[in-house]
Amino acid sequence: FEVVESQFGHWGLTFTNTVAIQPSNPAFAIESGRTVLMGAPKSGLIEVSFAYPVRFVSGFVTSSRRTVLSACDFEGNQIAQDEMHAPNLANSNSSIVPNAKMCVTAPNIYRITFYAFDGQLVVDDFSFGF
């Protein structure tokens, strides 16, 4: 694994509590490629700050708990939210498929948080747009 913090600083991104891993647990199926983002060392939390405002953020999420994607403006006020109401591990009896797309859209997003309430979560194909 590799700690992810400022590797994408040239695009204005700063990650907090994030590692890049190639998961070995089949419950965390991957949509594309081999590497995903995972919340660590604190379980179930990934935060991304943007130096310049973005208009949307999305990712494909697999989680052991319900998960919320929140977007905040420059002052830290929540301006958008998406929620996955249940866990969606592969080979479970969840009604939500693994790698569920989560997305927030709003003008002036400066920070987002994926939060899985102390569960484990991985995010594949993280993307954003200005």
N, C-alpha and C positions, 0 to 999 in steps of 0.2 A: 504494500500500500504506500501511498504518498500523501502527505499532508498538503492540502490545497488552500492557499491563502492569496498570494499576490501574483501567481503565475500568469494571470490574465489582466494584470494592471494596465497594460498598454491599451486595453479596451475599456478601462475604467471600472473593472470588477474587482472586488475584494470579498473573498469567501471567509466565513467564520465557522469553526467547528465542523470542518469538512475534510474527508479523505477520499482519494480516488482508489478504488479497489477493483479487483477481478473476483467477484464473489464465487465461493466454492459451495455454498449452500443452495441446493436446487430450489428451495422455496422462494428464493429471490431471482426469478428468471429474468434474463436480459432481453430487451427488445432488439437491440442492434449492437454490433461491436462486442467488446469484451470488458470494457471498463465502465464503472458507474460511480456516482458520488454517493457517499454514505455519511450520515451524521455521526461524528466522533471527535473527541472522546465522550461528549455527552450524547447519550442515545437519543435518537428520534428528533434531532434538531439540525437543520442546515440553514444558514443565513447568508445572503448575498447582498452587498451594498454596491450601488452604482454611483460613480463620480458624476455622471451625466444622466438626466432623466430618461427612462425608457417608457414605452407604451404598452408592452406586453411581456410576460414571462411565462414559459411553459416547461413541462418536463413529464416524463412517463414514470409514474411512482408505483413501487411495490412496497407494502408496509405491513407490519405485524399488528398495527392498531389503526383506528380511524386517523385520518391525516387532514390537516388544514394548511392551505397555502395562502398566506396573507401578504398584501402589498401595502407599503407605507409611503407617504410623501416625504418631503425634505424635513419637515418638523416631527416626523414620526407618527403622524395620524394615519390610521388604517383607511385606505381608500378603495380596496377591492379584496375579495376573498373567494376561494374555491374550497370545497370540502369533499373528501371521500369519506362516506359515512361508516365504513366498516373496513377491517383488514382485507387484504387481497393477495395473500401468499399463494404461490403456485401449488397445485395439488391439494388445495384445501377445498372446503365446501362453500366458499364465499360466493356471494352473488355478483361480486365485482371481479373482473378478470385482472390478472397481474398486468403490470405496466399500464395502469390506467392514466390517461392524459389528464393532467391538472393544468389550469391556465388562469391567469389574471390579466385583465386589460383595463387600463386607466391612463389618463395623461399624468405625467410627472411622478412615475414610480422611482423612488430612490433606494428602497430596501425591500427585500422579500424574505419570508421565512417559511420553510416547510417544517411543520411540527407534528410529530406522531405520538404525543403524550407518553413519553418514556418508552415507546416501542422502538423497533428497528425499522429504518426505512432506507431505500436506495432510490436514486433519481437517475434515469437514463435520458439521453438526448436533451439535456438542458438547453433551452434557447431563449432568446430575448430579441426585442426589436426597438429601434428608436422611433 
